[in-house]
Amino acid sequence: MNPPETQNRPLFEEKQSPRGLFTADCVDFMKSMPRGCVDLTITSPPYDSLRDYKGYQFNFHEIANGLYRITAEGGIVVWIVGDRINGGRSLTSFRQGLYFQKIGFSMHDTMIYQKKNTPFMRSNAYTNAFEFMFVLSKGSPKTFNPLKEKTVRHGFEMVVYNKGSDAVNRKNLKELKKEKTKTNIWSYAVGMGGTTSDRIAFQHPAVFPEKLAEDHILSWTNEGELVFDPMCGSGTSCKMALLNRREYIGVDISEDYIQLAKQRLRSCVRVA
Ligand SMILES: C[S@@+](CC[C@H](N)C(=O)[O-])C[C@H]1O[C@@H](n2cnc3c(N)ncnc32)[C@H](O)[C@@H]1O
């Protein structure tokens, strides 16, 4: 089915700020973007037709190729994806990860987005409570601002430093830091108040948490850099880019979702 109201606008005209929300098929839209212009893409595709996004088509291979072309050297794509569970897992996510590698991306990390609530129950397997966040890089990542978390213990302590073949524990006085770099498993509450406090966002069926988008934006970009979401839905990544002083481009094939995203961004500017 073709989108009823697709509009392709020239984007990178001279002096035009590369920022905005656009109704388009992202494959077509990316063709209008210069090679290597995006510092960070953060997106969650419609996976395994788990939800019906008005029947729009999703061509993974063309999207992946387009993303490789527009990503800057050292830029990052965060691809947030789960698998259909119908008996067993579809493993679509793995196939997509391998394809990204095949076309030149490096699988920099396979991070986990853990949902603190709304776990998906199964009668014959453990409750599913996560999605993958594939962190793909074009070459070596040019930016990494590691997020920190508080440590349980800090201050000076006698710490075991060597358990040699004699099995004797030796101890040293060592300062334990107040904070450490976070692990690659990130947990978020989902639903109203967790995902977002924007009531209107839930007119979209698959919003991801604002904090998740923000954490990636802070990790992989600096102020003024360009964040792209080719399937932006309710506009979560664009909203968080805006609030963190990054440029943003959001694209969705549905005019309704783009209108929703625009409304959401307008109200966040008024509040901020
Ligand atoms: C999982 S949702 C994204 C939700 C978003 N992360 C949020 O927080 O609201 C996937 C989106 O992809 C859009 N989509 C599907 N095929 C598309 C295409 N070819 N081009 C652009 N958008 C597409 C759907 O309309 C849907 O809004």
The ligand as a Gaussian input file, in Angstrom:
#p B3LYP/6-31G(d) Opt

LIG

0 1
 C        8.246000       1.499000      16.199000
 S        7.535000       2.904000      15.436000
 C        8.602000       4.221000      15.981000
 C        8.143000       4.831000      17.271000
 C        9.039000       5.965000      17.788000
 N       10.347000       5.476000      18.178000
 C        8.397000       6.696000      18.946000
 O        9.005000       6.813000      20.022000
 O        7.254000       7.168000      18.780000
 C        7.944000       2.690000      13.750000
 C        7.443000       3.795000      12.802000
 O        7.941000       3.518000      11.485000
 C        7.063000       4.148000      10.557000
 N        7.394000       3.611000       9.218000
 C        7.143000       2.372000       8.733000
 N        7.650000       2.248000       7.484000
 C        8.243000       3.438000       7.196000
 C        8.975000       3.944000       6.077000
 N        9.174000       3.180000       4.993000
 N        9.446000       5.217000       6.116000
 C        9.232000       6.011000       7.198000
 N        8.557000       5.578000       8.298000
 C        8.084000       4.313000       8.296000
 C        5.682000       3.802000      11.115000
 O        4.696000       4.691000      10.633000
 C        5.943000       3.902000      12.633000
 O        5.501000       5.169000      13.139000

